């Protein structure tokens, strides 16, 4: 088992656009690379409980790397970024059980969204 999984996400710094208005979109701001290390050395991915534990760690890390600063005490999470970061991290681990869990959770979310 790998000791740690690294989530790396390139995102455009949107704080100026969010705090100063849409006129700032399209400026020359450089992408910001955010990374988060997720430790997994303590987990045995042959155990379903450990697979679920790792998935939870990856989900929380994906949120942390995809937070968009707003200039206030409130934070926004870029949902497309979060989904992409989580999917990339799951693929990086390379565990069939983790991939199955991720796909199942995605299908459940899609069913819930369609029921609305």
Secondary structure, DSSP 8 states (H G I E B T S, - for coil): --SEEEEEEEEE--HHHHHH-GGGTTS---EEEEEEEEE-TT--TTSHHHHHHHHHHHHHHHHHHTEE--SSS--EE-HHHHHHHHHHHHHHHT-HHHHHHHHHHHHHHHHHHHH-
